[in-house]
Amino acid sequence: MASKVDALDFAKLRAFELVVRHGTLQVAAARLNLTVSAVSTQIKRLEQIVGAELFVRTPGRLTITAAGERFAADTRQLIEAAERALTRLDETVGHSGHVDLSLGADYAWLFMPKIDSFSARHRAITTTIRIHRGTEAMTALQKGQVDFCIGAFLRRPKGVRLTTVATSTMSMIFRGRDVADVADAASPLAAVRDRLIIAPRSATVRARVAKWPELKGAVNYLECPTCHTAIDLVKRESGPAIVHTLCLHQAETTGIRAIDLGRGHGVEQVIVAYKASTLKQSIMKDLLEWLVR
């Protein structure tokens, strides 16, 4: 038993716990700033160490085993104990102050758990979150109105540091009844007839869609503030939509089919942007670590 404990490390346990919690390698990879294959390798190595199969693997899906369920409960307790220990340490250190964040609405599901954990760890820190569009966020950062801005940015000014937290391809989603039309087309996008919903409403997505040769015809665009709004509209039969593949893992998509357009149609980078001077404060360094983990 001692040799197994010596072989364990927190990174593998954290990856396992995130996959169990979110049910997908993609979200765990985004939270840990790793590739999907890297997280998969960590899980397989963990299985080798503990000597038990934690997941049953089928194409496109992981199903936790009974042994995995028992191990997940104990792993969760270990991680919660580590978080409590860090919280008590921070209370002793006595960090206080205020941080301002600009957050794109479409990425709130990915970052709010991290921000909540940071706030729980630093109870004396006041956190303000502002919802900005890309250009507004960068302007606020340059003017010193926010400490960090999070989102996908077409404009990246000099003097601003950028850390990529997650990447995502784009997917076309449509109602199940439209499968035949898509299957008969040369490509999924070629099946678009009248209206295409695109999300989120941003310059980066707009610029990317404009370059796709399949959409050179007369297509009416309906821009949505978030991918979740686009998914709801597709359910209401308002037309097919283009959304972040990453966002599909956190939305209810019953009755909707999705086709990943692949890297050839562009990859969105979710970025944390900040000034170098911001990191002179230790609390800001700690916040950045929470945001990119």
C-alpha positions as CSV (number, residue, x, y, z in Angstrom):
1,M,0.0,0.0,0.0
2,A,2.8,2.4,0.9
3,S,4.3,2.0,-2.6
4,K,1.0,3.0,-4.2
5,V,0.7,6.1,-2.0
6,D,4.3,7.1,-2.9
7,A,3.4,6.8,-6.6
8,L,0.3,9.0,-6.3
9,D,0.4,12.8,-6.9
10,F,-2.2,15.4,-6.5
11,A,-2.4,16.2,-10.2
12,K,-3.7,12.8,-11.1
13,L,-6.2,12.8,-8.3
14,R,-7.4,16.3,-9.3
15,A,-7.8,15.2,-13.0
16,F,-9.8,12.2,-11.9
17,E,-12.0,14.2,-9.6
18,L,-12.8,16.8,-12.4
19,V,-13.6,14.1,-14.9
20,V,-16.0,12.5,-12.4
21,R,-17.6,15.8,-11.5
22,H,-18.1,17.1,-15.1
23,G,-18.4,13.8,-16.9
24,T,-16.1,14.8,-19.7
25,L,-12.3,14.9,-20.4
26,Q,-12.7,18.1,-22.3
27,V,-14.0,20.2,-19.4
28,A,-11.3,18.7,-17.1
29,A,-8.6,19.5,-19.6
30,A,-9.9,23.1,-19.8
31,R,-9.9,23.5,-16.0
32,L,-6.3,22.1,-15.8
33,N,-5.0,23.9,-18.9
34,L,-4.0,20.6,-20.4
35,T,-4.8,18.7,-23.6
36,V,-7.5,16.1,-23.5
37,S,-4.9,13.4,-24.3
38,A,-2.8,14.5,-21.3
39,V,-5.8,14.2,-19.0
40,S,-6.6,10.8,-20.4
41,T,-3.0,9.7,-19.8
42,Q,-3.2,10.8,-16.2
43,I,-6.4,8.8,-15.7
44,K,-4.9,5.7,-17.2
45,R,-1.7,6.1,-15.1
46,L,-3.9,6.5,-12.0
47,E,-5.7,3.3,-12.8
48,Q,-2.3,1.5,-13.1
49,I,-1.2,2.8,-9.7
50,V,-4.4,1.9,-7.8
51,G,-4.7,-1.4,-9.7
52,A,-8.4,-0.9,-10.6
53,E,-10.4,0.1,-13.6
54,L,-12.0,3.5,-12.7
55,F,-13.9,4.0,-16.0
56,V,-15.4,1.9,-18.8
57,R,-14.4,3.4,-22.1
58,T,-16.8,3.4,-25.1
59,P,-16.5,5.6,-28.2
60,G,-17.0,9.2,-27.1
61,R,-18.0,8.3,-23.6
62,L,-16.5,7.4,-20.1
63,T,-18.7,5.6,-17.6
64,I,-17.5,5.4,-14.1
65,T,-17.2,1.9,-12.5
66,A,-18.3,0.9,-9.0
67,A,-14.7,1.0,-7.9
68,G,-14.4,4.4,-9.5
69,E,-17.4,5.7,-7.5
70,R,-15.9,4.5,-4.2
71,F,-12.5,6.0,-5.1
72,A,-14.1,9.3,-6.2
73,A,-15.8,9.8,-2.9
74,D,-12.5,9.4,-1.0
75,T,-10.6,11.5,-3.5
76,R,-13.2,14.3,-3.1
77,Q,-12.6,14.3,0.6
78,L,-8.8,14.6,0.1
79,I,-9.2,17.6,-2.3
80,E,-11.7,19.3,0.1
81,A,-9.2,18.8,3.0
82,A,-6.4,20.3,0.9
83,E,-8.7,23.3,0.1
84,R,-9.5,23.8,3.8
85,A,-5.8,23.7,4.7
86,L,-5.0,26.4,2.1
87,T,-7.9,28.5,3.3
88,R,-6.7,28.3,6.9
89,L,-3.2,29.2,5.7
90,D,-4.5,32.3,3.8
91,E,-6.4,33.4,6.8
92,T,-3.2,33.3,8.8
93,V,-1.4,35.3,6.1
94,G,-4.2,37.8,6.1
95,H,-4.6,38.8,2.5
96,S,-7.0,41.7,2.0
97,G,-7.9,44.1,-0.8
98,H,-10.0,44.3,-3.9
99,V,-9.8,42.7,-7.4
100,D,-11.7,43.6,-10.5
101,L,-12.4,41.1,-13.3
102,S,-13.9,41.4,-16.7
103,L,-15.6,38.2,-17.9
104,G,-17.2,37.4,-21.2
105,A,-20.7,36.0,-20.5
106,D,-20.2,32.9,-22.6
107,Y,-17.3,31.7,-20.5
108,A,-19.0,32.3,-17.1
109,W,-19.7,28.5,-16.6
110,L,-15.9,27.8,-17.0
111,F,-14.6,30.5,-14.7
112,M,-17.2,31.1,-12.0
113,P,-16.3,27.9,-10.1
114,K,-12.7,29.1,-10.1
115,I,-13.6,32.6,-8.9
116,D,-15.9,31.2,-6.2
117,S,-13.1,28.9,-5.0
118,F,-10.7,31.9,-4.9
119,S,-13.3,34.0,-3.0
120,A,-13.8,31.2,-0.5
121,R,-10.1,30.9,0.1
122,H,-9.6,34.7,0.4
123,R,-12.6,35.8,2.4
124,A,-11.1,39.2,3.1
125,I,-10.8,40.0,-0.6
126,T,-13.6,41.8,-2.4
127,T,-14.2,40.7,-5.9
128,T,-16.0,42.7,-8.6
129,I,-17.0,41.0,-11.8
130,R,-18.0,43.0,-14.9
131,I,-19.5,41.6,-18.1
132,H,-17.8,43.2,-21.1
133,R,-17.5,42.5,-24.8
134,G,-14.0,41.9,-26.1
135,T,-13.1,45.4,-27.2
136,E,-14.7,46.9,-24.0
137,A,-12.7,44.5,-21.8
138,M,-9.4,45.3,-23.3
139,T,-10.1,49.1,-23.1
140,A,-11.0,48.7,-19.4
141,L,-7.8,46.7,-18.8
142,Q,-5.6,49.4,-20.5
143,K,-7.3,52.1,-18.5
144,G,-6.7,50.3,-15.2
145,Q,-10.4,49.7,-14.6
146,V,-10.0,45.9,-14.2
147,D,-7.1,43.8,-13.1
148,F,-7.8,40.8,-15.5
149,C,-10.1,40.4,-18.5
150,I,-11.2,36.9,-19.6
151,G,-12.5,36.0,-23.0
152,A,-11.6,35.6,-26.7
153,F,-10.0,38.8,-28.1
154,L,-9.4,39.9,-31.6
155,R,-7.5,43.0,-30.5
156,R,-4.4,42.2,-28.3
157,P,-2.6,45.5,-27.4
158,K,1.1,45.8,-26.7
159,G,2.0,45.7,-23.1
160,V,-0.7,43.2,-22.3
161,R,0.2,39.7,-21.2
162,L,-1.9,36.8,-22.4
163,T,-2.3,33.3,-20.9
164,T,-4.4,30.8,-22.7
165,V,-6.7,28.9,-20.4
166,A,-8.7,26.7,-22.9
167,T,-9.1,26.2,-26.6
168,S,-12.2,25.2,-28.6
169,T,-13.1,24.3,-32.1
170,M,-16.5,25.4,-33.4
171,S,-19.5,23.1,-33.9
172,M,-22.6,23.3,-36.1
173,I,-25.7,22.2,-34.2
174,F,-29.1,21.5,-35.6
175,R,-32.4,19.7,-34.8
176,G,-32.4,16.0,-35.1
177,R,-35.0,16.1,-37.9
178,D,-32.6,18.1,-40.1
179,V,-30.0,15.2,-40.1
180,A,-30.9,14.1,-43.6
181,D,-30.4,17.6,-45.1
182,V,-27.0,17.9,-43.5
183,A,-26.0,14.4,-44.5
184,D,-26.8,15.1,-48.2
185,A,-24.7,18.3,-48.3
186,A,-21.1,18.4,-49.3
187,S,-20.3,19.8,-45.8
188,P,-22.4,20.7,-42.8
189,L,-22.2,24.4,-43.6
190,A,-23.3,23.8,-47.2
191,A,-26.7,22.7,-45.8
192,V,-27.5,26.1,-44.5
193,R,-30.3,27.6,-46.5
194,D,-31.6,30.8,-45.0
195,R,-30.6,31.6,-41.5
196,L,-27.5,30.7,-39.4
197,I,-27.3,31.5,-35.7
198,I,-23.8,32.3,-34.5
199,A,-22.6,32.7,-30.9
200,P,-21.2,34.3,-29.0
201,R,-21.8,37.8,-30.5
202,S,-18.2,38.9,-30.9
203,A,-15.7,40.2,-33.5
204,T,-13.6,37.1,-33.3
205,V,-16.4,34.7,-34.2
206,R,-17.8,37.2,-36.9
207,A,-14.3,37.4,-38.5
208,R,-13.9,33.6,-38.5
209,V,-17.3,32.9,-40.0
210,A,-16.7,35.5,-42.8
211,K,-13.7,33.4,-44.0
212,W,-15.7,30.1,-44.4
213,P,-16.1,29.5,-48.2
214,E,-19.3,27.4,-47.7
215,L,-21.2,30.5,-46.5
216,K,-20.5,32.8,-49.4
217,G,-24.1,32.6,-50.5
218,A,-27.0,34.7,-49.2
219,V,-27.3,33.7,-45.6
220,N,-29.0,35.7,-42.8
221,Y,-27.1,35.8,-39.6
222,L,-28.6,35.9,-36.1
223,E,-26.0,36.8,-33.5
224,C,-26.5,35.6,-29.9
225,P,-24.8,36.8,-26.8
226,T,-23.9,33.3,-25.6
227,C,-23.7,29.7,-26.9
228,H,-26.4,28.7,-24.5
229,T,-28.8,31.2,-26.0
230,A,-28.0,29.8,-29.5
231,I,-28.7,26.2,-28.2
232,D,-32.1,27.3,-26.9
233,L,-32.9,28.9,-30.3
234,V,-32.0,25.7,-32.1
235,K,-34.4,23.8,-29.9
236,R,-37.1,26.3,-30.8
237,E,-36.4,25.5,-34.5
238,S,-35.0,29.0,-35.3
239,G,-32.3,27.4,-37.5
240,P,-28.9,25.8,-37.2
241,A,-26.2,27.4,-35.1
242,I,-22.4,27.7,-34.8
243,V,-21.2,27.4,-31.1
244,H,-18.1,26.6,-29.2
245,T,-17.6,22.9,-29.0
246,L,-16.4,23.4,-25.4
247,C,-19.7,25.0,-24.4
248,L,-21.7,21.9,-25.6
249,H,-20.3,19.9,-22.7
250,Q,-22.1,22.3,-20.2
251,A,-25.5,22.6,-21.9
252,E,-28.6,20.4,-22.2
253,T,-28.6,19.3,-25.8
254,T,-31.4,16.7,-25.9
255,G,-32.8,16.6,-29.4
256,I,-29.9,18.4,-30.9
257,R,-27.2,17.0,-33.2
258,A,-23.7,18.5,-33.3
259,I,-20.9,18.2,-35.8
260,D,-17.4,19.4,-34.8
261,L,-16.1,21.6,-37.7
262,G,-12.5,20.8,-36.8
263,R,-9.4,22.9,-36.5
264,G,-9.7,23.8,-40.2
265,H,-12.5,26.2,-39.4
266,G,-10.6,27.9,-36.6
267,V,-9.8,27.4,-33.0
268,E,-11.0,29.8,-30.4
269,Q,-8.6,30.7,-27.6
270,V,-10.0,31.6,-24.2
271,I,-7.5,34.0,-22.7
272,V,-6.8,35.7,-19.4
273,A,-5.3,39.1,-20.2
274,Y,-3.4,41.3,-17.7
275,K,-0.6,43.9,-17.3
276,A,2.8,42.8,-16.0
277,S,2.5,45.3,-13.2
278,T,-0.6,43.6,-11.9
279,L,1.5,40.6,-10.8
280,K,3.6,42.7,-8.4
281,Q,0.9,41.9,-5.8
282,S,1.0,38.4,-4.4
283,I,-2.8,38.2,-4.3
284,M,-3.0,38.9,-8.0
285,K,-0.5,36.1,-8.7
286,D,-2.7,33.7,-6.7
287,L,-5.8,34.8,-8.5
288,L,-4.1,34.2,-11.9
289,E,-3.2,30.7,-10.7
290,W,-6.8,30.0,-9.8
291,L,-8.0,31.3,-13.2
292,V,-5.7,29.2,-15.3
293,R,-5.8,25.9,-13.4
